[in-house]
Amino acid sequence: MTDAPDHDDTDYRAQVQGAREIPADLLAAFRRYEQAILYDDLDVLDDFFADDPSTMRGDGGGLLVGHDAISAFRGVRGGVPSRVIERIEYRPLSDDAAVLVSVSRFAAGGTGLQTQLWQRIDDRWQITVAHVTPRAQPLDHSVWRNVGDPFWHAQADGPLRGLTVAVKDLFAIKGRRIGAGNPTYLATARPEATTAPAVADLLNGGASLRGIARTDEFAYSIAGNNPHYGTPPNGAVPGALPGGSSNGPASAVATGQAEIGLATDTAGSIRVPASYQGLWGLRTTHGLVPRQGMLPLAQSFDTVGWLTRDSRTLQLVADWCLGYEGSESTENVYGPSCDDLPWRFLVATEALESAEPDTRAAFETLLARLASSPDAPRIRAVSIGDLDSYFEPFRAVQGAEAWRNNGEWLREHPGATGAAVAERFRAAAAVTAAQESAARAELARLRERLHALVSDAVLILPTVPGPAPMRTRTGTYVDAVRAATLRMTTPAAIGGLPSLSAPLLTVGSLLGPAPVGVSLISAEGTDIALVRAARRLEQALAL
């Protein structure tokens, strides 16, 4: 089809069911558009979509509104597999508007459906609305390593019955290997003899295991792009990065393939994908949930936590896994969480100043709404100190521990990791004992400061500087976003404090409206109470 001249429609009309009814100029426009799709000719495709902020394109990944958002998405999508159009349904709406519904058959098997509203604008046919139903998808290897329906049945009938879990590929599951987001590591790993307690707790609560979900390599990233398995979809913003390193569980939950993501957070790996994809994400108090059977990155900061689409599910999970009834493996159950947290918020000014302008404006609007709500808390600004004073010692200790955990394996398997993670490990290997010791002393001082701040209040700040970057962003831009993000996420990690990201902000992006999380940080051991406080905040803003 793509090699046929644009002006010769005779054979095409004969080959495609329904094409005979379509006006010649509209059919010619449709054919040129299809050829541009197959050749991934971005300039031609941009020209066929009406240059208007009301132009729309939707598919299973979400809705894009506006020519600029559609154009930005197309740049990250890449081309489509080889296909032919085998049927077109034409419905005229007026002399200058028509609906075309076409069925495409792919060379590799399967069919898809395209619905388009074409309008004659300045004597040219252009698309103003489009919806694409792709062919049935096989296993999405960017999201899942293994998946089933279910992959592993629940072990009991409990409060989590009916819920499914996506487990980050760092946790032990009996009889399975840990892959750590790296195919060479997976190939050299041994099957696990037991299942990690964090996984078992969910199964004992009645949840079933949907599958083992992807992670950035060795969890040493917060972007969510894996050079070996691809980049999982962002369930909230088509064409944007999903956030990492818990990208697989986050994408599985955001796209409705699981209700719970079991994940880890060292420097923000739960909170960042929660923010990017409009999820609820809880980083638990350091050491509260046992890390046995979990591949470590940096033990001084690694924690277990969960991702969900709504606050009620997160409350169910926290109550079960951290409560007396649910967890045989968690020793610090309930404890301080028996009581509600003080209804007082401290705005971390340095974090707010580090946020992008649109995020800062949205956050300040949220605070104003909260202050005028019937359930208004006390709110005041507080300084937590220069964010670089947190980030630099954190990075030194994290790097030293990451190299101790993985250095020997990396030396034995040179070239096994992607370039970005390899560079981080090179920097980690260069951390000296003296630098690590000095950094640990500084971290102890910062930890005391943070614990004092949350002794009678809750810290509140934007989770990340702004919305998820586009997947096409590379180089210095991504490095700058990573550094700015870590400056905002590392204080909670340094304090070993529970931190929850709630999807309470929406800001503009090149790809359309995008979520940004609001983080709450509370005293250690108050995890369940923190979820209750976040739900109270959600309710106060809804009034």
Residue pairs with C-beta under 8 A, 6 or more apart in sequence:
1 12
1 15
1 31
1 34
1 35
1 84
1 85
2 34
2 35
2 38
2 39
4 11
4 12
4 31
6 28
6 31
6 32
6 35
7 28
9 19
9 24
9 27
9 28
9 31
12 19
12 27
12 31
13 19
13 20
13 27
16 85
16 86
16 87
16 88
17 86
17 87
17 88
18 87
18 88
18 89
18 90
19 27
19 88
21 90
22 30
22 88
22 90
22 98
22 100
23 98
25 125
26 90
26 98
26 100
26 118
26 125
29 48
29 118
29 124
29 125
29 126
30 88
30 100
30 102
30 116
30 118
30 125
32 44
32 48
33 44
33 45
33 48
33 127
34 85
35 41
36 44
36 45
36 48
37 45
37 79
37 80
38 79
38 80
38 82
38 83
39 79
40 78
40 79
40 80
42 71
42 74
42 75
45 74
46 67
46 71
46 74
48 126
48 127
49 55
49 57
49 67
49 70
49 71
49 126
49 127
49 128
49 130
50 67
50 119
50 121
50 126
50 127
50 128
51 67
52 66
52 67
52 128
53 65
53 66
53 67
53 68
54 65
54 66
54 128
55 65
55 66
55 67
55 70
55 127
55 128
55 129
56 63
56 64
56 65
56 128
56 129
56 130
57 63
57 64
57 70
57 73
57 129
57 130
57 131
57 132
58 64
58 130
58 131
58 132
59 131
59 132
59 133
59 134
59 238
60 133
60 134
61 233
61 235
61 238
61 239
62 235
62 236
62 237
62 238
63 512
64 70
64 73
64 238
64 239
64 511
64 512
65 512
66 512
68 510
69 510
69 511
69 512
72 239
72 470
72 510
72 511
73 238
73 239
73 511
75 239
75 470
75 472
76 239
76 470
76 471
76 472
77 239
81 106
81 107
81 108
82 106
82 107
82 108
83 104
83 105
83 106
83 107
83 112
84 104
84 105
84 107
85 102
85 103
85 104
86 103
86 104
86 105
86 111
87 102
87 103
88 100
88 101
88 102
88 103
89 100
89 101
89 102
90 98
90 99
90 100
91 98
91 99
91 100
91 101
92 98
93 99
95 120
96 119
96 120
97 117
97 118
97 119
97 120
98 117
98 118
99 115
99 116
99 117
99 118
100 114
100 115
100 116
100 118
101 113
101 114
101 115
101 116
102 113
102 114
102 116
103 111
103 112
103 113
104 111
104 112
104 113
104 114
105 111
106 112
106 135
109 135
110 135
110 136
111 135
112 132
112 133
112 134
112 135
113 132
113 133
114 130
114 131
114 132
114 133
115 130
115 131
115 132
115 133
116 127
116 129
116 130
116 131
117 127
117 128
117 129
117 130
118 125
118 126
118 127
118 128
119 125
119 126
119 128
120 126
139 147
140 232
140 233
141 229
141 230
142 214
142 226
142 229
142 230
142 231
142 232
142 233
142 248
142 251
143 213
143 214
143 232
143 233
143 248
143 251
143 252
143 255
143 257
144 166
144 211
144 212
144 213
144 214
144 248
144 252
145 169
145 179
145 186
145 211
145 212
145 213
145 214
145 229
145 248
146 176
146 211
146 212
147 210
147 211
147 212
147 257
148 209
148 210
148 211
149 210
150 164
150 208
150 209
150 210
151 208
151 209
151 210
151 211
151 212
152 173
152 203
152 208
152 209
153 208
153 209
154 160
154 161
154 203
154 205
154 206
154 207
154 208
155 200
155 203
155 204
156 203
156 204
156 205
156 206
157 206
158 204
158 205
158 206
158 320
158 326
159 205
159 206
159 316
159 319
159 320
159 326
160 202
160 205
160 206
160 207
160 260
160 316
160 317
160 320
161 205
161 206
161 207
162 206
163 206
163 207
163 208
163 259
163 260
163 313
163 316
164 207
164 208
164 209
164 210
164 257
164 258
164 259
164 260
165 199
165 202
165 203
165 207
165 208
165 209
165 210
165 258
165 259
165 260
165 261
165 262
166 210
166 211
166 212
166 213
166 248
166 249
166 252
166 253
166 257
166 258
166 260
166 261
166 262
167 173
167 199
167 209
167 211
167 212
167 213
167 249
167 262
168 213
168 215
168 219
168 245
168 246
168 248
168 249
168 261
168 262
168 263
168 264
169 178
169 179
169 180
169 181
169 212
169 213
169 214
169 215
169 248
170 178
170 180
170 215
170 219
170 264
170 294
170 295
171 178
171 196
171 198
171 199
171 262
171 293
171 294
171 295
172 178
172 192
172 194
172 195
172 196
172 199
172 293
172 294
173 192
173 195
173 196
173 199
173 209
173 212
174 192
174 193
174 194
174 195
175 191
175 192
176 191
176 192
176 212
177 186
177 189
177 190
177 191
177 192
178 185
178 186
178 189
178 192
178 295
179 185
179 186
179 189
179 212
180 186
180 189
180 215
180 217
180 218
180 219
180 295
181 214
181 215
181 216
181 217
181 218
181 219
181 226
181 228
181 229
181 245
182 217
182 218
182 228
182 416
182 417
183 228
183 229
184 413
184 416
185 218
185 409
185 413
185 416
188 409
188 413
192 293
194 293
195 203
195 293
196 292
196 293
196 294
197 289
197 290
197 292
197 293
197 327
197 328
197 329
198 262
198 289
198 290
198 291
198 293
198 294
198 304
198 321
198 329
199 209
199 262
199 293
200 329
201 320
201 321
201 326
201 327
201 328
201 329
201 330
202 209
202 260
202 262
202 317
202 320
202 321
203 209
204 326
204 328
205 317
205 320
205 321
205 326
207 259
207 260
210 252
210 257
210 258
211 252
211 258
213 248
213 249
213 251
213 252
213 258
213 261
214 226
214 229
214 232
214 247
214 248
215 226
215 244
215 245
215 246
215 247
215 248
216 222
216 223
216 224
216 225
216 226
216 244
216 245
216 247
216 269
216 421
217 226
217 227
217 228
217 417
217 418
217 421
218 295
218 297
218 402
218 406
218 417
218 421
219 244
219 245
219 246
219 264
219 266
219 269
219 295
219 297
220 245
220 297
220 402
220 421
220 424
220 425
221 244
221 245
221 420
221 421
221 424
221 482
222 243
222 244
222 245
222 267
222 268
222 269
222 272
222 482
222 485
222 486
222 489
223 241
223 243
223 244
223 420
223 469
223 478
223 482
224 231
224 232
224 241
224 242
224 243
224 244
224 245
224 247
224 250
224 251
224 273
224 276
225 231
225 241
225 244
225 247
225 471
226 247
226 418
227 418
227 419
227 420
228 418
231 241
231 242
231 247
231 471
232 242
232 247
232 248
232 250
232 251
233 242
233 251
233 255
234 240
234 241
234 242
234 243
234 251
234 254
234 276
234 277
234 468
235 242
235 250
235 251
235 253
235 254
235 255
235 256
235 277
235 278
236 254
236 276
236 277
236 278
236 468
236 514
236 515
237 276
237 277
237 467
237 468
237 509
237 511
237 512
237 514
237 515
238 511
239 470
239 471
239 511
240 276
240 467
240 468
240 469
240 470
240 471
240 509
240 511
240 514
241 276
241 468
241 469
241 470
241 471
241 473
242 250
242 251
242 254
242 273
242 276
242 277
242 468
243 250
243 272
243 273
243 274
243 275
243 276
243 277
243 468
244 269
244 272
244 273
245 264
245 266
245 269
246 261
246 263
246 264
246 265
246 269
246 270
246 273
246 307
247 273
249 258
249 261
249 262
249 263
249 273
249 307
250 261
250 263
250 273
250 274
250 276
250 277
250 279
250 281
250 307
251 257
251 273
251 277
252 258
252 261
253 259
253 260
253 261
253 277
253 279
253 307
253 308
253 309
254 277
254 278
254 279
254 309
256 309
259 308
259 309
259 313
260 306
260 307
260 308
260 313
260 317
261 279
261 306
261 307
261 308
262 304
262 306
263 269
263 270
263 281
263 304
263 305
263 306
263 307
264 270
264 294
264 297
264 302
264 303
264 304
264 305
265 271
265 281
265 283
265 302
265 303
265 304
265 305
265 493
265 499
266 297
266 298
266 301
266 302
266 303
266 398
266 493
267 301
267 394
267 398
267 486
267 489
267 490
267 493
268 464
268 485
268 486
268 488
268 489
268 490
268 493
270 281
270 282
270 283
270 305
270 306
270 307
270 501
271 281
271 283
271 463
271 464
271 489
271 492
271 499
271 501
271 517
271 519
272 463
272 464
272 485
272 489
273 279
273 281
273 307
274 280
274 281
274 307
274 463
274 501
274 503
274 517
275 281
275 463
275 464
275 468
275 501
275 503
275 515
275 516
275 517
276 464
276 467
276 468
276 514
276 515
277 468
277 515
278 503
278 515
279 307
279 308
279 309
279 501
279 503
280 307
280 308
280 309
280 310
280 311
280 313
280 314
280 500
280 501
280 502
280 503
280 534
281 305
281 306
281 307
281 308
281 500
281 501
281 517
282 305
282 306
282 314
282 318
282 498
282 499
282 500
282 527
282 530
282 531
283 303
283 305
283 492
283 493
283 498
283 499
283 500
284 303
284 304
284 305
284 322
284 498
284 527
285 303
285 332
285 496
285 497
285 498
285 524
285 525
285 526
285 527
286 301
286 302
286 303
286 493
286 496
286 497
286 524
287 303
287 332
287 496
288 303
288 322
288 330
288 332
288 498
288 524
288 525
288 527
289 303
289 304
289 305
289 321
289 322
289 327
289 329
289 330
290 304
290 329
290 330
291 299
291 302
291 303
291 304
292 329
294 302
294 304
296 302
296 401
296 405
297 398
297 401
297 402
297 405
298 397
298 398
298 399
298 401
298 402
298 405
299 401
299 405
300 397
300 398
300 401
301 394
301 397
301 398
301 493
301 494
301 496
303 493
303 496
306 314
306 317
306 318
306 321
308 314
308 317
311 502
311 531
311 534
311 535
311 538
312 535
314 500
314 531
315 528
315 531
315 532
315 535
318 527
318 528
318 531
319 326
319 528
320 326
320 327
321 327
321 330
322 330
322 333
322 334
322 337
322 527
322 528
323 333
323 334
323 528
324 333
324 334
327 333
332 525
334 528
335 525
336 523
336 524
336 525
336 526
336 529
337 525
337 526
337 527
337 528
337 529
337 530
338 529
339 529
340 529
340 532
340 533
341 458
341 522
341 523
341 526
341 529
341 530
341 532
341 533
342 456
342 457
342 458
343 375
343 377
343 378
343 533
343 536
344 377
344 378
344 379
344 456
344 457
344 458
345 370
345 377
345 378
345 379
345 380
345 457
345 458
345 459
345 460
345 520
346 380
346 381
346 382
346 453
346 454
346 457
346 458
346 459
346 460
347 367
347 379
347 380
347 381
347 382
347 460
347 461
348 382
348 384
348 459
348 460
348 461
348 491
349 381
349 382
349 383
349 384
350 383
350 384
350 385
350 386
350 387
351 384
351 387
351 461
351 462
351 488
351 491
352 360
352 363
352 364
352 461
352 462
353 360
354 387
354 465
354 484
354 487
354 488
355 363
355 462
355 465
355 466
355 488
356 465
356 466
356 507
358 466
358 507
358 508
359 462
359 464
359 465
359 466
359 467
359 505
359 507
359 516
360 462
362 505
362 506
362 507
362 516
363 461
363 462
363 505
363 518
366 504
366 505
366 518
366 541
367 379
369 541
370 376
370 377
370 379
370 537
370 540
370 541
371 379
373 540
373 541
373 543
374 540
374 543
375 536
375 539
375 540
375 543
376 540
377 540
379 460
382 453
382 459
384 449
384 450
384 453
384 459
384 491
385 446
385 449
387 487
387 488
387 490
387 491
388 487
389 442
389 446
390 446
390 487
390 490
390 491
390 494
391 483
391 486
391 487
391 490
392 439
393 438
393 439
393 440
393 442
393 443
393 446
393 494
394 439
394 443
394 486
394 490
394 493
394 494
395 486
396 431
396 435
396 436
396 438
396 439
397 436
397 439
397 440
397 443
398 428
399 424
399 427
399 428
399 429
399 431
400 428
400 431
400 435
400 436
402 424
402 425
402 428
403 425
403 428
403 429
403 431
406 425
407 425
407 428
407 429
410 416
410 417
410 425
415 422
417 425
443 494
446 491
446 494
446 495
447 494
447 495
447 496
450 491
450 492
450 494
450 495
450 497
450 521
451 495
451 497
451 523
451 524
453 459
454 495
454 497
454 521
454 522
454 523
455 523
458 520
458 521
458 522
458 530
458 533
459 519
459 520
459 521
459 522
460 518
460 519
460 520
460 521
461 488
461 518
461 519
461 521
462 488
462 505
462 516
462 517
462 518
462 519
463 488
463 489
463 501
463 516
463 517
463 518
463 519
464 485
464 488
464 489
464 516
464 517
465 481
465 484
465 485
465 488
466 481
466 507
466 509
466 516
467 507
467 508
467 509
467 514
467 515
467 516
468 509
468 514
469 477
469 478
469 481
470 510
470 511
473 481
488 519
491 521
492 498
492 499
492 519
492 521
495 521
495 524
496 524
497 521
497 522
497 523
497 524
498 521
498 522
498 524
498 525
498 526
498 527
498 530
499 519
499 520
499 521
500 519
500 520
500 530
500 531
500 534
501 517
501 518
501 519
502 517
502 518
502 519
502 520
502 534
502 537
502 538
503 515
503 517
504 517
504 518
504 537
504 538
504 541
505 515
505 516
505 517
505 518
506 513
506 514
506 515
506 516
507 513
507 514
507 516
508 514
518 537
520 530
520 533
520 534
520 537
522 529
522 530
522 533
